[in-house]
């Protein structure tokens, strides 16, 4: 099963979801804007993605500027707390397999989780 953090308004997220559905993959689809991941879940995602918290931030969202997130002195915990409170800031889509996760940009990247 693949856990899929999805934003239905995002074309890349819709494309990635379609690629997985077309292959009959068992999915748990999470609309992360309605059901944001907790700080603990974000920590786990970052570990599986092997990313720094800053790399998961969408810098073009208005909140990025409003919340002064370009400040390089901000700590990981702060960035994670902000993403949990403002899920639009989380890069999308994220697909999570058994041992790792990928950001579906480009959408075909989610296929790397398939056996």
VMD Tcl script that draws the C-alpha trace (Angstrom):
set ca {
  {0.00 0.00 0.00}
  {1.12 3.53 -0.77}
  {0.10 6.48 1.39}
  {-0.44 9.44 -0.93}
  {-0.51 13.01 0.39}
  {-2.70 14.69 -2.21}
  {-3.89 18.16 -3.10}
  {-6.78 17.71 -5.55}
  {-6.30 21.25 -6.88}
  {-2.70 20.54 -7.94}
  {-2.24 19.20 -11.48}
  {1.01 17.38 -10.59}
  {-0.71 15.71 -7.64}
  {-3.64 14.64 -9.84}
  {-1.25 13.28 -12.48}
  {0.75 11.28 -9.94}
  {-2.43 9.88 -8.41}
  {-3.70 8.84 -11.84}
  {-0.41 7.07 -12.62}
  {-0.71 4.98 -9.45}
  {-4.43 4.28 -9.91}
  {-3.88 3.22 -13.53}
  {-1.48 0.56 -12.24}
  {-3.98 -0.74 -9.71}
  {-1.89 0.29 -6.71}
  {-3.61 0.02 -3.33}
  {-3.69 3.58 -2.02}
  {-4.48 5.51 1.11}
  {-5.18 8.99 -0.27}
  {-4.89 11.82 2.23}
  {-6.12 15.29 1.32}
  {-3.45 16.92 3.42}
  {-5.05 20.37 3.28}
  {-8.12 18.98 5.07}
  {-6.14 16.52 7.22}
  {-2.67 18.02 7.73}
  {0.13 15.77 8.93}
  {1.17 16.24 12.54}
  {4.63 17.44 13.48}
  {5.55 13.82 14.22}
  {4.28 12.68 10.81}
  {6.27 15.44 9.13}
  {9.41 14.30 10.97}
  {8.80 10.76 9.70}
  {8.17 12.00 6.15}
  {11.37 14.03 6.17}
  {13.31 10.97 7.33}
  {11.78 8.79 4.61}
  {12.36 11.50 2.01}
  {15.90 12.08 3.30}
  {15.32 15.84 3.19}
  {15.93 18.83 5.37}
  {12.73 20.56 6.52}
  {13.49 23.59 4.36}
  {13.55 21.38 1.24}
  {9.91 20.42 1.83}
  {8.71 24.04 1.89}
  {6.88 25.55 -1.06}
  {8.58 28.91 -1.36}
  {6.05 30.44 -3.74}
  {3.12 30.22 -1.32}
  {2.13 33.57 0.25}
  {2.69 32.16 3.74}
  {6.37 31.64 2.98}
  {6.93 35.38 2.78}
  {4.36 36.35 5.42}
  {5.92 34.01 7.98}
  {9.50 35.09 7.05}
  {10.53 31.52 6.25}
  {13.44 32.61 4.08}
  {15.30 33.30 7.33}
  {18.05 30.66 7.26}
  {18.44 30.79 11.03}
  {15.04 29.17 11.59}
  {15.39 25.75 13.19}
  {14.02 22.49 11.83}
  {11.45 22.18 14.63}
  {10.11 25.65 13.85}
  {9.77 24.88 10.13}
  {7.99 21.60 10.89}
  {5.63 23.35 13.30}
  {4.84 25.94 10.62}
  {4.17 23.27 7.97}
  {1.82 21.43 10.33}
  {-0.08 24.66 10.96}
  {0.01 25.80 7.31}
  {-0.11 22.65 5.14}
  {-0.19 24.65 1.89}
  {3.52 25.15 2.51}
  {4.22 21.41 2.11}
  {5.57 20.34 -1.27}
  {3.25 17.96 -3.08}
  {2.43 15.26 -3.81}
  {4.20 12.92 -1.43}
  {3.96 9.16 -1.92}
  {5.07 6.89 0.90}
  {5.98 3.24 0.42}
  {7.16 0.68 2.94}
  {10.74 1.92 3.32}
  {10.90 5.33 1.66}
  {8.97 8.24 0.24}
  {9.21 10.47 -2.82}
  {7.89 13.84 -3.88}
  {5.99 13.38 -7.12}
  {7.78 16.07 -9.12}
  {7.76 15.07 -11.87}
  {4.67 12.88 -11.29}
  {6.40 9.80 -12.74}
  {8.72 9.79 -9.74}
  {6.00 8.09 -7.66}
  {6.41 4.99 -9.84}
  {9.84 4.43 -8.30}
  {8.01 3.10 -5.20}
  {6.51 0.23 -7.16}
  {8.17 -3.20 -7.13}
}
mol new
graphics top color blue
foreach p $ca { graphics top sphere $p radius 0.5 }
foreach p [lrange $ca 0 end-1] q [lrange $ca 1 end] { graphics top cylinder $p $q radius 0.2 }
display resetview
